[in-house]
Amino acid sequence: MTVIERTAFPRDRPGETLHPGVRSALASLGAGEVLDAPELVRHEGVWSSVEGRLVPYGGDSADPWRGYQIERSRLDPDLLARAIALGAELSWRCRAVKPLLERGRVTGVETSRGRVRSRYVVDAAGAGHWLARRLRLGLVRESPPLRARYGLRVGVCAGCEEAPRFIVDERGWTYIARIGAAVYSWTRLDLSGAPTPADFVPVELRDLDPAGGSRSADVSWRQARVTAGPGFFACGDAGALLDPAASQGVLRALLAGATAGRLIGECVVGRRSERAAAAHYRGWLTAAHIRELLRLRTLYARRPDAPPWVRGYLPGRDSARRQAPTMARIPLPALGDA
């Protein structure tokens, strides 16, 4: 297996809030020790301004479930090290240029360092949907354009020490979380689609010192129209994306990668046909995406000032249109030869 990685680590990204369920997902990959560092920030839930209270993850008073707040500068290298320990070869600072195609099947990747041949290609490159765009598979868009802004502040925010805060206002929401000793990450999303000003800082953090400038990211709701086909799978944000309020991006990405890996293994040993594996993956990913999409839209629709694109959504009607795709409904792409 070859891992093609374009950017250098550590990457400058905000910290991740991880659901308690991520531990079992990482443990199944042999990477559970990533969450054992004593300096990791733990929390029992998220304080919500909608509820006016701490919303716990679950468990009971004697043994509450606790989430994790981990810096990306730690999470990314640890996961990469685990892949290398399992035998993966790393092609560092290498850019994927285009997929290699032979007789309608993806057979590898053309990179900035030459060709890498492979029986299967897994796109885990994120929200750019690299493989879907190169194969011209198209995207299913489920929201207007949405762009989140995020950044870091250093200092002490007394009200944000015990748990992350999800603060809803008339235009959108702001999320604040302590990710380390006196370090806080924040994210802001305007649900009208209007961009958040580059100089925005949450009121709660304005007295703290900046740690670099803020950045923005496209978090419009979308899914690749075809997430698996002959020789390829799309995992994580490369397959389907919702805005950060869905709150389970890392867990979803881990489960998608593990599912794709299991299906590839079954194809390699002849236990399942490639066509059946692709259909299974597409159905599984779409069903999971729809569940999260409905939950998130229900959350937003509860607001009296919910934007029209949320209020006009009819779950029964629209979810019926987005049933998990079958081979008959979404044919495999007619891929040309390289």
C-alpha positions in Angstrom: 0.0 0.0 0.0 1.2 3.5 -0.9 0.1 6.6 0.9 0.4 9.8 -1.2 0.6 12.9 1.0 0.9 16.4 -0.5 1.3 18.5 2.6 3.9 18.5 5.3 3.0 17.7 9.0 2.1 19.1 11.3 -0.7 20.8 9.4 -2.1 24.1 10.6 -5.7 23.2 11.3 -8.0 23.7 14.3 -8.3 20.9 16.9 -10.8 18.1 16.5 -13.7 17.4 18.9 -13.9 13.6 18.9 -17.1 11.7 19.9 -16.4 9.0 22.6 -17.2 6.3 20.0 -14.0 7.2 18.1 -12.0 5.1 20.6 -13.5 1.8 19.5 -13.0 2.8 15.8 -9.3 3.6 16.4 -8.8 0.5 18.5 -10.1 -1.6 15.7 -7.3 -0.1 13.6 -4.7 -0.7 16.2 -4.3 3.0 16.9 -6.2 3.3 20.2 -3.1 4.6 21.9 -3.5 7.9 20.1 -6.1 8.8 22.7 -4.1 7.7 25.8 -1.9 10.9 26.1 -2.5 12.4 29.5 -2.5 15.9 28.1 -5.6 15.4 26.0 -8.6 17.5 27.0 -11.6 15.4 27.9 -15.2 16.5 28.2 -18.6 14.9 29.1 -20.6 16.7 26.5 -21.2 20.1 24.7 -22.8 23.1 26.3 -25.6 24.2 23.9 -27.2 27.7 24.0 -30.3 26.1 22.3 -30.8 23.7 25.3 -29.3 26.2 27.8 -27.3 23.4 29.4 -24.6 20.8 29.0 -25.8 18.1 26.6 -24.0 14.9 27.7 -22.8 12.2 25.3 -24.3 9.5 27.4 -23.5 7.0 30.1 -24.5 7.6 33.7 -23.3 9.8 36.6 -21.0 7.0 37.8 -19.4 6.4 34.4 -20.2 9.2 31.9 -19.0 9.0 28.3 -16.3 11.5 27.7 -15.2 12.9 24.3 -11.7 14.0 23.3 -10.3 17.3 22.2 -7.1 16.6 20.2 -4.9 18.9 18.2 -4.5 17.9 14.5 -0.7 18.3 14.9 -0.8 15.2 17.1 -3.7 13.2 15.5 -2.4 13.3 11.9 1.2 12.1 12.5 0.1 9.4 14.9 -2.4 7.9 12.4 0.2 8.1 9.6 2.8 6.4 11.8 0.4 3.6 12.5 -0.2 3.1 8.7 3.6 3.0 8.1 4.0 0.5 11.0 1.5 -1.8 9.2 3.6 -1.7 6.1 2.4 1.3 4.1 4.9 3.2 2.0 4.8 6.9 2.3 5.3 9.2 -0.7 5.9 12.5 1.1 5.2 16.0 -0.4 3.9 14.3 -3.5 0.9 15.6 -5.5 -1.7 13.4 -7.1 -2.2 14.6 -10.7 -4.8 12.3 -12.3 -6.1 8.7 -11.9 -4.7 6.1 -14.2 -7.4 4.3 -16.3 -7.4 1.0 -18.2 -10.4 -0.4 -19.9 -12.9 1.5 -17.7 -11.1 0.8 -14.4 -9.0 2.9 -12.1 -5.6 1.2 -11.9 -3.4 3.8 -10.1 -2.5 7.4 -9.8 -0.2 9.7 -11.9 1.7 11.7 -9.3 4.3 14.6 -9.4 6.9 11.8 -8.9 5.7 9.4 -11.5 3.1 6.6 -11.8 1.9 4.5 -8.9 0.0 1.4 -10.0 -2.5 -0.2 -7.6 -5.4 -2.6 -7.7 -7.5 -0.1 -5.8 -7.3 3.7 -5.2 -8.9 5.2 -2.1 -9.5 8.9 -2.2 -9.1 10.3 1.3 -7.9 13.7 0.2 -10.9 15.6 1.7 -13.5 18.1 0.6 -11.9 18.8 -2.8 -13.4 15.5 -4.0 -10.2 14.9 -6.0 -11.2 11.6 -7.6 -14.9 12.5 -8.3 -13.8 15.7 -10.1 -11.0 14.0 -12.1 -13.5 11.2 -13.2 -16.2 13.8 -13.8 -18.7 11.9 -11.6 -20.5 15.0 -10.3 -21.7 16.0 -6.9 -25.1 15.9 -5.2 -25.5 19.3 -3.5 -27.8 19.5 -0.6 -27.4 23.1 0.7 -26.6 26.5 -0.6 -22.9 27.5 -0.5 -21.7 27.5 3.1 -18.3 28.7 4.3 -17.0 28.3 7.8 -14.3 30.5 9.3 -12.0 29.1 12.0 -9.0 30.1 14.1 -7.1 29.8 17.4 -6.7 32.0 20.4 -4.4 31.7 23.4 -5.2 32.6 27.0 -7.9 31.7 29.5 -11.6 31.7 28.8 -13.3 30.9 32.1 -16.6 29.9 30.6 -15.1 27.5 28.1 -12.9 25.4 30.4 -15.1 22.4 31.2 -16.8 21.7 27.9 -17.0 23.0 24.3 -19.7 25.6 23.7 -22.2 25.6 20.8 -23.7 29.1 20.6 -26.6 29.8 18.3 -27.7 33.3 17.2 -30.0 34.8 14.6 -27.6 34.2 11.7 -25.8 30.9 12.5 -23.6 29.4 15.2 -20.2 29.7 16.8 -18.3 26.7 18.3 -15.6 27.2 21.0 -13.4 24.4 22.4 -10.3 24.3 24.6 -7.9 22.1 22.8 -4.9 22.3 25.1 -3.3 24.3 27.9 -4.7 27.8 27.4 -5.4 27.2 23.7 -8.9 27.5 22.2 -10.2 26.8 18.7 -13.2 28.5 17.3 -15.4 28.0 14.3 -18.1 30.3 12.9 -20.8 29.5 10.3 -23.4 31.8 8.9 -26.4 29.7 7.7 -27.5 32.4 5.3 -24.4 31.6 3.2 -22.9 35.0 3.8 -19.1 34.9 4.4 -17.9 35.5 8.0 -15.5 38.6 8.0 -11.8 37.8 8.2 -11.5 39.8 11.4 -14.3 38.0 13.2 -13.5 36.7 16.7 -16.0 35.3 19.1 -17.0 37.7 21.9 -15.9 35.1 24.5 -12.3 35.0 23.1 -11.7 38.7 22.2 -9.5 39.3 25.2 -7.2 36.4 24.3 -4.2 36.6 22.1 -4.4 35.5 18.4 -2.4 32.4 17.3 -2.1 33.1 13.6 -4.8 34.4 11.3 -8.2 32.9 10.7 -9.0 30.7 7.7 -12.1 29.6 5.9 -13.3 26.3 4.4 -16.2 25.3 2.1 -18.6 23.2 4.2 -21.5 23.1 1.8 -23.5 19.9 2.2 -22.7 17.5 -0.7 -21.9 14.0 -1.7 -20.0 12.5 -4.6 -22.6 11.1 -7.0 -20.7 7.9 -7.3 -18.5 7.0 -4.2 -17.2 3.6 -5.3 -16.7 2.0 -8.7 -14.3 -0.2 -10.6 -11.0 0.1 -8.8 -11.9 3.1 -6.5 -13.5 4.2 -3.2 -14.0 7.7 -1.9 -13.8 8.0 2.0 -14.3 10.8 4.5 -15.1 14.2 3.1 -14.0 13.1 -0.3 -17.2 10.9 -0.3 -19.7 13.0 1.6 -19.6 16.2 3.6 -21.8 18.1 6.1 -20.9 21.2 8.1 -19.0 20.8 11.4 -22.2 20.9 13.5 -22.8 17.3 12.4 -19.9 16.7 14.9 -18.8 13.2 13.8 -16.6 13.9 10.8 -13.5 12.0 12.1 -15.6 9.1 13.3 -17.4 8.9 9.9 -14.1 9.0 8.0 -12.6 6.3 10.1 -15.6 4.0 9.6 -15.7 4.7 5.9 -12.0 3.9 5.6 -12.4 0.7 7.6 -15.4 -0.3 5.5 -13.6 0.3 2.2 -10.6 -1.6 3.5 -12.7 -4.6 4.5 -14.4 -4.7 1.1 -11.2 -4.4 -0.8 -9.8 -7.3 1.2 -12.8 -9.4 0.4 -12.4 -8.6 -3.3 -8.7 -9.5 -3.2 -9.3 -12.9 -1.8 -12.3 -13.6 -4.0 -15.0 -13.5 -1.3 -17.0 -10.7 -3.0 -17.1 -9.4 -6.5 -15.8 -5.9 -7.2 -19.3 -4.9 -8.5 -21.0 -6.1 -5.3 -18.4 -4.4 -3.1 -18.9 -1.0 -4.8 -22.7 -1.3 -4.6 -22.5 -2.2 -0.9 -20.2 0.7 -0.1 -22.3 3.2 -2.0 -25.4 2.1 -0.2 -23.7 2.1 3.2 -22.2 5.6 2.8 -25.4 7.2 1.4 -27.5 5.7 4.2 -25.1 7.1 6.9 -25.0 10.5 5.1 -28.8 10.7 5.0 -29.1 9.9 8.7 -26.7 12.7 9.6 -28.3 15.1 7.1 -31.8 14.7 8.5 -30.5 15.0 12.1 -28.7 18.3 11.3 -31.6 19.8 9.3 -34.0 18.9 12.2 -31.6 20.7 14.5 -31.6 23.8 12.4 -35.3 23.8 11.6 -36.1 24.1 15.3 -34.9 27.7 15.2 -37.7 30.3 14.7 -35.4 32.2 12.3 -34.2 29.1 10.4 -33.2 30.0 6.8 -35.7 29.2 4.0 -33.6 26.4 2.6 -34.0 24.5 5.9 -37.7 25.4 6.5 -38.7 24.3 3.1 -37.2 20.8 3.5 -39.6 17.9 3.7 -37.7 14.9 5.1 -40.1 12.2 3.9 -40.2 13.5 0.3 -36.6 14.5 -0.1 -35.1 11.4 1.7 -37.1 9.2 -0.6 -35.4 10.8 -3.5 -32.0 10.0 -2.0 -32.4 6.3 -1.2 -29.2 4.4 -1.1 -28.2 4.0 -4.7 -28.3 0.6 -6.4 -26.4 -0.6 -9.5 -29.6 -0.1 -11.5 -30.2 3.5 -10.4 -26.6 4.8 -10.6 -24.6 3.0 -13.3 -20.9 2.7 -12.9 -19.1 5.6 -14.8 -18.0 4.9 -18.4 -14.3 5.5 -17.7 -12.1 6.1 -20.7 -8.6 4.7 -21.1 -5.6 6.8 -20.0 
